[in-house]
Amino acid sequence: MHPQVRDLMTRLASDPAFADRYFADPEAVLEELDIPEEDREVLPQLDRDAVLYMSHAVTLEPEMAAEHPTNHSGNRHMTIVIALWGCAAFVLTWIVMNSL
């Protein structure tokens, strides 16, 4: 999610006056904001309950858990190393078996 969209969601959840103005005419409010075009097309379809649910869900569960692979860059490299070792073991086993 783009930071601009996240800021919009936070503002919609925390500022009732802004939320009223947004839900009355979303296109007019989106024109004032610096939001990417691909997100701008979808955002007018949001409803108030969905925004409140998303803002509440973020407080219950962070977007990315500490154990998520992207938080530990070594995990990606370890996967590649294990895959290469597996390939090497397979090739060596195949060579040994065919030479007998």
C-alpha positions, -999 to 999 in steps of 0.1 A, spaced: 0 0 0 14 34 -10 21 58 19 -3 83 5 -31 58 6 -22 47 41 -23 84 52 -57 88 36 -70 57 54 -56 69 87 -71 104 82 -105 89 72 -106 68 104 -94 95 128 -111 127 114 -149 124 111 -153 157 94 -128 148 67 -145 114 64 -179 130 59 -165 152 32 -147 123 15 -177 100 14 -200 128 2 -177 133 -29 -147 110 -31 -135 122 -65 -133 158 -54 -112 150 -23 -89 126 -43 -82 154 -68 -66 174 -39 -44 145 -28 -12 132 -43 -23 96 -48 -11 73 -76 -35 68 -105 -40 31 -100 -52 36 -65 -72 67 -74 -95 46 -95 -104 21 -67 -106 44 -37 -140 59 -45 -155 25 -41 -146 23 -4 -173 26 22 -171 39 57 -173 6 75 -145 -9 54 -122 21 63 -130 18 100 -124 -20 99 -91 -16 82 -79 10 106 -90 -12 135 -73 -43 120 -40 -26 118 -40 -20 155 -48 -56 162 -23 -71 138 7 -53 123 11 -53 86 41 -75 87 50 -99 114 86 -100 128 90 -136 114 80 -126 79 108 -135 54 113 -100 42 123 -89 77 151 -114 76 170 -110 44 193 -139 53 164 -163 48 163 -155 11 200 -162 7 198 -193 27 171 -207 5 193 -202 -26 223 -218 -8 202 -249 1 188 -251 -34 223 -250 -49 236 -276 -25 207 -298 -34 214 -294 -71 251 -302 -65 242 -333 -45 218 -345 -71 243 -340 -100 271 -358 -80 248 -387 -71 237 -390 -107 274 -390 -119 283 -416 -94 254 -438 -102 260 -437 -140 297 -444 -136 291 -477 -119 
